[in-house]
C-alpha cells in the first residue's frame, strides 16, 4: 500500500508540474462546459432530472427507447 501511495504521489506531481497536464485539464473542462451549455440551451430547462433523462445527441443514442 505504501508503494502505491508513493507511485501515486510521483505521478500526480509529474502531472501537475508539466504544461501538458494543465493543457489536458483545460481542454477537458472546455469540452465539458460546451456540452453542458449545449444541453442547457437545447432543452431550455435547468434542472438535473430533465438533463439526465433527455438525450439530444443522435438517433442511435443509448438512452432512446
N, CA, C and O atoms as a Maestro MAE file, in Angstrom:
{
 s_m_m2io_version
 :::
 2.0.0
}

f_m_ct {
 s_m_title
 :::
 protein
 m_atom[260] {
  # First column is atom index #
  i_m_mmod_type
  r_m_x_coord
  r_m_y_coord
  r_m_z_coord
  i_m_residue_number
  s_m_chain_name
  s_m_pdb_residue_name
  s_m_pdb_atom_name
  i_m_atomic_number
  :::
  1 25 0.824 -1.194 0.000 1 A "UNK " " N  " 7
  2 3 0.000 0.000 0.000 1 A "UNK " " CA " 6
  3 2 0.872 1.264 0.000 1 A "UNK " " C  " 6
  4 15 0.525 2.270 -0.618 1 A "UNK " " O  " 8
  5 25 1.990 1.194 0.691 2 A "UNK " " N  " 7
  6 3 2.883 2.349 0.760 2 A "UNK " " CA " 6
  7 2 3.499 2.627 -0.605 2 A "UNK " " C  " 6
  8 15 3.666 3.783 -0.994 2 A "UNK " " O  " 8
  9 25 3.835 1.562 -1.331 3 A "UNK " " N  " 7
  10 3 4.420 1.715 -2.658 3 A "UNK " " CA " 6
  11 2 3.427 2.373 -3.603 3 A "UNK " " C  " 6
  12 15 3.797 3.218 -4.419 3 A "UNK " " O  " 8
  13 25 2.188 1.986 -3.488 4 A "UNK " " N  " 7
  14 3 1.144 2.585 -4.328 4 A "UNK " " CA " 6
  15 2 0.981 4.066 -4.024 4 A "UNK " " C  " 6
  16 15 0.794 4.869 -4.939 4 A "UNK " " O  " 8
  17 25 1.049 4.431 -2.775 5 A "UNK " " N  " 7
  18 3 0.930 5.831 -2.378 5 A "UNK " " CA " 6
  19 2 2.103 6.651 -2.915 5 A "UNK " " C  " 6
  20 15 1.918 7.774 -3.382 5 A "UNK " " O  " 8
  21 25 3.298 6.089 -2.848 6 A "UNK " " N  " 7
  22 3 4.482 6.787 -3.366 6 A "UNK " " CA " 6
  23 2 4.382 6.957 -4.872 6 A "UNK " " C  " 6
  24 15 4.674 8.031 -5.398 6 A "UNK " " O  " 8
  25 25 3.971 5.908 -5.568 7 A "UNK " " N  " 7
  26 3 3.812 5.979 -7.015 7 A "UNK " " CA " 6
  27 2 2.746 6.996 -7.405 7 A "UNK " " C  " 6
  28 15 2.938 7.761 -8.350 7 A "UNK " " O  " 8
  29 25 1.625 7.013 -6.689 8 A "UNK " " N  " 7
  30 3 0.564 7.964 -6.954 8 A "UNK " " CA " 6
  31 2 1.036 9.403 -6.740 8 A "UNK " " C  " 6
  32 15 0.707 10.291 -7.526 8 A "UNK " " O  " 8
  33 25 1.799 9.629 -5.685 9 A "UNK " " N  " 7
  34 3 2.308 10.973 -5.407 9 A "UNK " " CA " 6
  35 2 3.277 11.427 -6.501 9 A "UNK " " C  " 6
  36 15 3.249 12.587 -6.911 9 A "UNK " " O  " 8
  37 25 4.123 10.526 -6.969 10 A "UNK " " N  " 7
  38 3 5.060 10.875 -8.054 10 A "UNK " " CA " 6
  39 2 4.316 11.217 -9.337 10 A "UNK " " C  " 6
  40 15 4.621 12.214 -9.992 10 A "UNK " " O  " 8
  41 25 3.348 10.396 -9.692 11 A "UNK " " N  " 7
  42 3 2.595 10.636 -10.921 11 A "UNK " " CA " 6
  43 2 1.789 11.930 -10.834 11 A "UNK " " C  " 6
  44 15 1.721 12.685 -11.804 11 A "UNK " " O  " 8
  45 25 1.189 12.185 -9.694 12 A "UNK " " N  " 7
  46 3 0.415 13.412 -9.509 12 A "UNK " " CA " 6
  47 2 1.308 14.644 -9.578 12 A "UNK " " C  " 6
  48 15 0.941 15.640 -10.201 12 A "UNK " " O  " 8
  49 25 2.457 14.586 -8.955 13 A "UNK " " N  " 7
  50 3 3.354 15.748 -9.008 13 A "UNK " " CA " 6
  51 2 3.905 15.949 -10.411 13 A "UNK " " C  " 6
  52 15 4.097 17.087 -10.840 13 A "UNK " " O  " 8
  53 25 4.164 14.856 -11.139 14 A "UNK " " N  " 7
  54 3 4.646 14.985 -12.512 14 A "UNK " " CA " 6
  55 2 3.568 15.581 -13.414 14 A "UNK " " C  " 6
  56 15 3.870 16.365 -14.313 14 A "UNK " " O  " 8
  57 25 2.324 15.212 -13.175 15 A "UNK " " N  " 7
  58 3 1.225 15.746 -13.983 15 A "UNK " " CA " 6
  59 2 0.986 17.222 -13.684 15 A "UNK " " C  " 6
  60 15 0.747 18.008 -14.600 15 A "UNK " " O  " 8
  61 25 1.047 17.602 -12.420 16 A "UNK " " N  " 7
  62 3 0.755 18.979 -12.047 16 A "UNK " " CA " 6
  63 2 1.909 19.945 -12.295 16 A "UNK " " C  " 6
  64 15 1.706 21.159 -12.271 16 A "UNK " " O  " 8
  65 25 3.105 19.438 -12.530 17 A "UNK " " N  " 7
  66 3 4.225 20.329 -12.808 17 A "UNK " " CA " 6
  67 2 4.512 20.469 -14.301 17 A "UNK " " C  " 6
  68 15 5.365 21.267 -14.690 17 A "UNK " " O  " 8
  69 25 3.821 19.717 -15.131 18 A "UNK " " N  " 7
  70 3 4.070 19.808 -16.574 18 A "UNK " " CA " 6
  71 2 2.973 20.618 -17.250 18 A "UNK " " C  " 6
  72 15 1.829 20.605 -16.795 18 A "UNK " " O  " 8
  73 25 3.299 21.317 -18.319 19 A "UNK " " N  " 7
  74 3 2.285 22.079 -19.053 19 A "UNK " " CA " 6
  75 2 1.253 21.185 -19.738 19 A "UNK " " C  " 6
  76 15 0.123 21.612 -19.974 19 A "UNK " " O  " 8
  77 25 1.630 19.963 -20.053 20 A "UNK " " N  " 7
  78 3 0.695 19.043 -20.700 20 A "UNK " " CA " 6
  79 2 -0.470 18.724 -19.772 20 A "UNK " " C  " 6
  80 15 -1.609 18.622 -20.228 20 A "UNK " " O  " 8
  81 25 -0.209 18.566 -18.495 21 A "UNK " " N  " 7
  82 3 -1.276 18.279 -17.535 21 A "UNK " " CA " 6
  83 2 -2.304 19.395 -17.489 21 A "UNK " " C  " 6
  84 15 -3.508 19.143 -17.467 21 A "UNK " " O  " 8
  85 25 -1.826 20.621 -17.476 22 A "UNK " " N  " 7
  86 3 -2.735 21.763 -17.463 22 A "UNK " " CA " 6
  87 2 -3.474 21.907 -18.791 22 A "UNK " " C  " 6
  88 15 -4.630 22.329 -18.814 22 A "UNK " " O  " 8
  89 25 -2.821 21.565 -19.883 23 A "UNK " " N  " 7
  90 3 -3.466 21.634 -21.193 23 A "UNK " " CA " 6
  91 2 -4.587 20.608 -21.299 23 A "UNK " " C  " 6
  92 15 -5.683 20.920 -21.765 23 A "UNK " " O  " 8
  93 25 -4.308 19.391 -20.865 24 A "UNK " " N  " 7
  94 3 -5.333 18.343 -20.898 24 A "UNK " " CA " 6
  95 2 -6.508 18.709 -19.996 24 A "UNK " " C  " 6
  96 15 -7.662 18.517 -20.379 24 A "UNK " " O  " 8
  97 25 -6.231 19.229 -18.811 25 A "UNK " " N  " 7
  98 3 -7.304 19.634 -17.903 25 A "UNK " " CA " 6
  99 2 -8.130 20.775 -18.488 25 A "UNK " " C  " 6
  100 15 -9.354 20.782 -18.356 25 A "UNK " " O  " 8
  101 25 -7.475 21.737 -19.133 26 A "UNK " " N  " 7
  102 3 -8.191 22.865 -19.732 26 A "UNK " " CA " 6
  103 2 -9.077 22.405 -20.887 26 A "UNK " " C  " 6
  104 15 -10.219 22.849 -21.007 26 A "UNK " " O  " 8
  105 25 -8.564 21.527 -21.727 27 A "UNK " " N  " 7
  106 3 -9.362 21.013 -22.851 27 A "UNK " " CA " 6
  107 2 -10.551 20.206 -22.324 27 A "UNK " " C  " 6
  108 15 -11.664 20.330 -22.835 27 A "UNK " " O  " 8
  109 25 -10.317 19.394 -21.318 28 A "UNK " " N  " 7
  110 3 -11.406 18.615 -20.720 28 A "UNK " " CA " 6
  111 2 -12.494 19.530 -20.163 28 A "UNK " " C  " 6
  112 15 -13.679 19.291 -20.397 28 A "UNK " " O  " 8
  113 25 -12.109 20.564 -19.434 29 A "UNK " " N  " 7
  114 3 -13.097 21.473 -18.862 29 A "UNK " " CA " 6
  115 2 -13.826 22.277 -19.934 29 A "UNK " " C  " 6
  116 15 -15.015 22.557 -19.785 29 A "UNK " " O  " 8
  117 25 -13.147 22.648 -20.998 30 A "UNK " " N  " 7
  118 3 -13.808 23.355 -22.100 30 A "UNK " " CA " 6
  119 2 -14.837 22.466 -22.796 30 A "UNK " " C  " 6
  120 15 -15.944 22.916 -23.092 30 A "UNK " " O  " 8
  121 25 -14.483 21.221 -23.055 31 A "UNK " " N  " 7
  122 3 -15.426 20.295 -23.693 31 A "UNK " " CA " 6
  123 2 -16.609 20.028 -22.774 31 A "UNK " " C  " 6
  124 15 -17.752 19.979 -23.229 31 A "UNK " " O  " 8
  125 25 -16.344 19.856 -21.494 32 A "UNK " " N  " 7
  126 3 -17.416 19.624 -20.530 32 A "UNK " " CA " 6
  127 2 -18.360 20.823 -20.447 32 A "UNK " " C  " 6
  128 15 -19.578 20.649 -20.411 32 A "UNK " " O  " 8
  129 25 -17.813 22.028 -20.416 33 A "UNK " " N  " 7
  130 3 -18.643 23.229 -20.376 33 A "UNK " " CA " 6
  131 2 -19.435 23.423 -21.651 33 A "UNK " " C  " 6
  132 15 -20.586 23.859 -21.610 33 A "UNK " " O  " 8
  133 25 -18.827 23.103 -22.790 34 A "UNK " " N  " 7
  134 3 -19.520 23.231 -24.073 34 A "UNK " " CA " 6
  135 2 -20.694 22.260 -24.167 34 A "UNK " " C  " 6
  136 15 -21.782 22.645 -24.595 34 A "UNK " " O  " 8
  137 25 -20.482 21.006 -23.772 35 A "UNK " " N  " 7
  138 3 -21.588 20.046 -23.836 35 A "UNK " " CA " 6
  139 2 -22.683 20.401 -22.836 35 A "UNK " " C  " 6
  140 15 -23.866 20.207 -23.115 35 A "UNK " " O  " 8
  141 25 -22.295 20.921 -21.670 36 A "UNK " " N  " 7
  142 3 -23.301 21.344 -20.698 36 A "UNK " " CA " 6
  143 2 -24.135 22.499 -21.244 36 A "UNK " " C  " 6
  144 15 -25.358 22.505 -21.107 36 A "UNK " " O  " 8
  145 25 -23.474 23.474 -21.862 37 A "UNK " " N  " 7
  146 3 -24.220 24.614 -22.390 37 A "UNK " " CA " 6
  147 2 -25.091 24.210 -23.575 37 A "UNK " " C  " 6
  148 15 -26.189 24.743 -23.733 37 A "UNK " " O  " 8
  149 25 -24.631 23.286 -24.405 38 A "UNK " " N  " 7
  150 3 -25.480 22.796 -25.496 38 A "UNK " " CA " 6
  151 2 -26.733 22.133 -24.954 38 A "UNK " " C  " 6
  152 15 -27.833 22.372 -25.453 38 A "UNK " " O  " 8
  153 25 -26.572 21.305 -23.941 39 A "UNK " " N  " 7
  154 3 -27.722 20.644 -23.331 39 A "UNK " " CA " 6
  155 2 -28.658 21.660 -22.703 39 A "UNK " " C  " 6
  156 15 -29.878 21.548 -22.831 39 A "UNK " " O  " 8
  157 25 -28.103 22.638 -22.033 40 A "UNK " " N  " 7
  158 3 -28.915 23.651 -21.368 40 A "UNK " " CA " 6
  159 2 -29.691 24.491 -22.380 40 A "UNK " " C  " 6
  160 15 -30.874 24.765 -22.173 40 A "UNK " " O  " 8
  161 25 -29.048 24.902 -23.461 41 A "UNK " " N  " 7
  162 3 -29.728 25.726 -24.457 41 A "UNK " " CA " 6
  163 2 -30.690 24.917 -25.324 41 A "UNK " " C  " 6
  164 15 -31.692 25.455 -25.795 41 A "UNK " " O  " 8
  165 25 -30.407 23.655 -25.538 42 A "UNK " " N  " 7
  166 3 -31.282 22.829 -26.367 42 A "UNK " " CA " 6
  167 2 -32.572 22.478 -25.630 42 A "UNK " " C  " 6
  168 15 -33.644 22.470 -26.236 42 A "UNK " " O  " 8
  169 25 -32.483 22.187 -24.330 43 A "UNK " " N  " 7
  170 3 -33.669 21.794 -23.579 43 A "UNK " " CA " 6
  171 2 -34.380 22.979 -22.949 43 A "UNK " " C  " 6
  172 15 -35.576 22.905 -22.668 43 A "UNK " " O  " 8
  173 25 -33.656 24.077 -22.721 44 A "UNK " " N  " 7
  174 3 -34.194 25.273 -22.059 44 A "UNK " " CA " 6
  175 2 -34.754 24.961 -20.667 44 A "UNK " " C  " 6
  176 15 -35.657 25.640 -20.178 44 A "UNK " " O  " 8
  177 25 -34.203 23.927 -20.051 45 A "UNK " " N  " 7
  178 3 -34.596 23.540 -18.704 45 A "UNK " " CA " 6
  179 2 -33.318 23.381 -17.890 45 A "UNK " " C  " 6
  180 15 -32.370 22.741 -18.345 45 A "UNK " " O  " 8
  181 25 -33.285 23.951 -16.703 46 A "UNK " " N  " 7
  182 3 -32.064 23.944 -15.910 46 A "UNK " " CA " 6
  183 2 -32.139 23.005 -14.710 46 A "UNK " " C  " 6
  184 15 -31.460 23.244 -13.711 46 A "UNK " " O  " 8
  185 25 -32.937 21.954 -14.777 47 A "UNK " " N  " 7
  186 3 -32.934 21.010 -13.669 47 A "UNK " " CA " 6
  187 2 -32.271 19.702 -14.092 47 A "UNK " " C  " 6
  188 15 -32.270 19.352 -15.272 47 A "UNK " " O  " 8
  189 25 -31.717 18.996 -13.135 48 A "UNK " " N  " 7
  190 3 -30.921 17.819 -13.452 48 A "UNK " " CA " 6
  191 2 -31.723 16.626 -13.972 48 A "UNK " " C  " 6
  192 15 -31.251 15.966 -14.897 48 A "UNK " " O  " 8
  193 25 -32.906 16.306 -13.437 49 A "UNK " " N  " 7
  194 3 -33.612 15.135 -13.982 49 A "UNK " " CA " 6
  195 2 -33.905 15.257 -15.477 49 A "UNK " " C  " 6
  196 15 -33.788 14.269 -16.202 49 A "UNK " " O  " 8
  197 25 -34.274 16.419 -15.942 50 A "UNK " " N  " 7
  198 3 -34.533 16.590 -17.365 50 A "UNK " " CA " 6
  199 2 -33.251 16.462 -18.174 50 A "UNK " " C  " 6
  200 15 -33.253 15.880 -19.259 50 A "UNK " " O  " 8
  201 25 -32.165 16.998 -17.654 51 A "UNK " " N  " 7
  202 3 -30.892 16.920 -18.368 51 A "UNK " " CA " 6
  203 2 -30.385 15.489 -18.474 51 A "UNK " " C  " 6
  204 15 -29.773 15.124 -19.478 51 A "UNK " " O  " 8
  205 25 -30.628 14.679 -17.459 52 A "UNK " " N  " 7
  206 3 -30.129 13.308 -17.491 52 A "UNK " " CA " 6
  207 2 -31.045 12.364 -18.252 52 A "UNK " " C  " 6
  208 15 -30.576 11.354 -18.776 52 A "UNK " " O  " 8
  209 25 -32.320 12.658 -18.329 53 A "UNK " " N  " 7
  210 3 -33.226 11.724 -18.998 53 A "UNK " " CA " 6
  211 2 -33.452 12.059 -20.457 53 A "UNK " " C  " 6
  212 15 -33.829 11.180 -21.232 53 A "UNK " " O  " 8
  213 25 -33.236 13.283 -20.853 54 A "UNK " " N  " 7
  214 3 -33.452 13.680 -22.241 54 A "UNK " " CA " 6
  215 2 -32.144 13.580 -23.014 54 A "UNK " " C  " 6
  216 15 -31.103 14.049 -22.553 54 A "UNK " " O  " 8
  217 25 -32.204 12.971 -24.184 55 A "UNK " " N  " 7
  218 3 -30.992 12.797 -24.982 55 A "UNK " " CA " 6
  219 2 -31.156 13.558 -26.286 55 A "UNK " " C  " 6
  220 15 -32.123 13.354 -27.020 55 A "UNK " " O  " 8
  221 25 -30.193 14.447 -26.568 56 A "UNK " " N  " 7
  222 3 -30.278 15.265 -27.767 56 A "UNK " " CA " 6
  223 2 -29.142 14.955 -28.748 56 A "UNK " " C  " 6
  224 15 -28.925 15.720 -29.688 56 A "UNK " " O  " 8
  225 25 -28.417 13.858 -28.549 57 A "UNK " " N  " 7
  226 3 -27.187 13.678 -29.320 57 A "UNK " " CA " 6
  227 2 -27.413 13.079 -30.704 57 A "UNK " " C  " 6
  228 15 -26.967 13.669 -31.689 57 A "UNK " " O  " 8
  229 25 -28.078 11.946 -30.823 58 A "UNK " " N  " 7
  230 3 -28.201 11.309 -32.127 58 A "UNK " " CA " 6
  231 2 -29.335 10.290 -32.106 58 A "UNK " " C  " 6
  232 15 -29.956 10.065 -31.068 58 A "UNK " " O  " 8
  233 25 -29.595 9.689 -33.232 59 A "UNK " " N  " 7
  234 3 -30.682 8.711 -33.315 59 A "UNK " " CA " 6
  235 2 -30.325 7.376 -32.682 59 A "UNK " " C  " 6
  236 15 -31.200 6.683 -32.164 59 A "UNK " " O  " 8
  237 25 -29.065 7.011 -32.717 60 A "UNK " " N  " 7
  238 3 -28.660 5.718 -32.164 60 A "UNK " " CA " 6
  239 2 -28.116 5.867 -30.743 60 A "UNK " " C  " 6
  240 15 -27.168 5.183 -30.357 60 A "UNK " " O  " 8
  241 25 -28.707 6.742 -29.994 61 A "UNK " " N  " 7
  242 3 -28.235 7.003 -28.631 61 A "UNK " " CA " 6
  243 2 -28.677 5.883 -27.700 61 A "UNK " " C  " 6
  244 15 -29.695 5.230 -27.930 61 A "UNK " " O  " 8
  245 25 -27.903 5.675 -26.658 62 A "UNK " " N  " 7
  246 3 -28.177 4.574 -25.728 62 A "UNK " " CA " 6
  247 2 -29.404 4.833 -24.859 62 A "UNK " " C  " 6
  248 15 -29.977 3.891 -24.313 62 A "UNK " " O  " 8
  249 25 -29.818 6.092 -24.721 63 A "UNK " " N  " 7
  250 3 -30.930 6.373 -23.812 63 A "UNK " " CA " 6
  251 2 -32.286 6.434 -24.525 63 A "UNK " " C  " 6
  252 15 -33.322 6.591 -23.878 63 A "UNK " " O  " 8
  253 25 -32.276 6.311 -25.837 64 A "UNK " " N  " 7
  254 3 -33.576 6.290 -26.532 64 A "UNK " " CA " 6
  255 2 -34.181 4.894 -26.460 64 A "UNK " " C  " 6
  256 15 -33.471 3.891 -26.526 64 A "UNK " " O  " 8
  257 25 -35.476 4.848 -26.326 65 A "UNK " " N  " 7
  258 3 -36.115 3.537 -26.263 65 A "UNK " " CA " 6
  259 2 -36.966 3.283 -27.487 65 A "UNK " " C  " 6
  260 15 -37.582 2.223 -27.603 65 A "UNK " " O  " 8
  :::
 }
 m_bond[259] {
  # First column is bond index #
  i_m_from
  i_m_to
  i_m_order
  :::
  1 1 2 1
  2 2 3 1
  3 3 4 2
  4 3 5 1
  5 5 6 1
  6 6 7 1
  7 7 8 2
  8 7 9 1
  9 9 10 1
  10 10 11 1
  11 11 12 2
  12 11 13 1
  13 13 14 1
  14 14 15 1
  15 15 16 2
  16 15 17 1
  17 17 18 1
  18 18 19 1
  19 19 20 2
  20 19 21 1
  21 21 22 1
  22 22 23 1
  23 23 24 2
  24 23 25 1
  25 25 26 1
  26 26 27 1
  27 27 28 2
  28 27 29 1
  29 29 30 1
  30 30 31 1
  31 31 32 2
  32 31 33 1
  33 33 34 1
  34 34 35 1
  35 35 36 2
  36 35 37 1
  37 37 38 1
  38 38 39 1
  39 39 40 2
  40 39 41 1
  41 41 42 1
  42 42 43 1
  43 43 44 2
  44 43 45 1
  45 45 46 1
  46 46 47 1
  47 47 48 2
  48 47 49 1
  49 49 50 1
  50 50 51 1
  51 51 52 2
  52 51 53 1
  53 53 54 1
  54 54 55 1
  55 55 56 2
  56 55 57 1
  57 57 58 1
  58 58 59 1
  59 59 60 2
  60 59 61 1
  61 61 62 1
  62 62 63 1
  63 63 64 2
  64 63 65 1
  65 65 66 1
  66 66 67 1
  67 67 68 2
  68 67 69 1
  69 69 70 1
  70 70 71 1
  71 71 72 2
  72 71 73 1
  73 73 74 1
  74 74 75 1
  75 75 76 2
  76 75 77 1
  77 77 78 1
  78 78 79 1
  79 79 80 2
  80 79 81 1
  81 81 82 1
  82 82 83 1
  83 83 84 2
  84 83 85 1
  85 85 86 1
  86 86 87 1
  87 87 88 2
  88 87 89 1
  89 89 90 1
  90 90 91 1
  91 91 92 2
  92 91 93 1
  93 93 94 1
  94 94 95 1
  95 95 96 2
  96 95 97 1
  97 97 98 1
  98 98 99 1
  99 99 100 2
  100 99 101 1
  101 101 102 1
  102 102 103 1
  103 103 104 2
  104 103 105 1
  105 105 106 1
  106 106 107 1
  107 107 108 2
  108 107 109 1
  109 109 110 1
  110 110 111 1
  111 111 112 2
  112 111 113 1
  113 113 114 1
  114 114 115 1
  115 115 116 2
  116 115 117 1
  117 117 118 1
  118 118 119 1
  119 119 120 2
  120 119 121 1
  121 121 122 1
  122 122 123 1
  123 123 124 2
  124 123 125 1
  125 125 126 1
  126 126 127 1
  127 127 128 2
  128 127 129 1
  129 129 130 1
  130 130 131 1
  131 131 132 2
  132 131 133 1
  133 133 134 1
  134 134 135 1
  135 135 136 2
  136 135 137 1
  137 137 138 1
  138 138 139 1
  139 139 140 2
  140 139 141 1
  141 141 142 1
  142 142 143 1
  143 143 144 2
  144 143 145 1
  145 145 146 1
  146 146 147 1
  147 147 148 2
  148 147 149 1
  149 149 150 1
  150 150 151 1
  151 151 152 2
  152 151 153 1
  153 153 154 1
  154 154 155 1
  155 155 156 2
  156 155 157 1
  157 157 158 1
  158 158 159 1
  159 159 160 2
  160 159 161 1
  161 161 162 1
  162 162 163 1
  163 163 164 2
  164 163 165 1
  165 165 166 1
  166 166 167 1
  167 167 168 2
  168 167 169 1
  169 169 170 1
  170 170 171 1
  171 171 172 2
  172 171 173 1
  173 173 174 1
  174 174 175 1
  175 175 176 2
  176 175 177 1
  177 177 178 1
  178 178 179 1
  179 179 180 2
  180 179 181 1
  181 181 182 1
  182 182 183 1
  183 183 184 2
  184 183 185 1
  185 185 186 1
  186 186 187 1
  187 187 188 2
  188 187 189 1
  189 189 190 1
  190 190 191 1
  191 191 192 2
  192 191 193 1
  193 193 194 1
  194 194 195 1
  195 195 196 2
  196 195 197 1
  197 197 198 1
  198 198 199 1
  199 199 200 2
  200 199 201 1
  201 201 202 1
  202 202 203 1
  203 203 204 2
  204 203 205 1
  205 205 206 1
  206 206 207 1
  207 207 208 2
  208 207 209 1
  209 209 210 1
  210 210 211 1
  211 211 212 2
  212 211 213 1
  213 213 214 1
  214 214 215 1
  215 215 216 2
  216 215 217 1
  217 217 218 1
  218 218 219 1
  219 219 220 2
  220 219 221 1
  221 221 222 1
  222 222 223 1
  223 223 224 2
  224 223 225 1
  225 225 226 1
  226 226 227 1
  227 227 228 2
  228 227 229 1
  229 229 230 1
  230 230 231 1
  231 231 232 2
  232 231 233 1
  233 233 234 1
  234 234 235 1
  235 235 236 2
  236 235 237 1
  237 237 238 1
  238 238 239 1
  239 239 240 2
  240 239 241 1
  241 241 242 1
  242 242 243 1
  243 243 244 2
  244 243 245 1
  245 245 246 1
  246 246 247 1
  247 247 248 2
  248 247 249 1
  249 249 250 1
  250 250 251 1
  251 251 252 2
  252 251 253 1
  253 253 254 1
  254 254 255 1
  255 255 256 2
  256 255 257 1
  257 257 258 1
  258 258 259 1
  259 259 260 2
  :::
 }
}
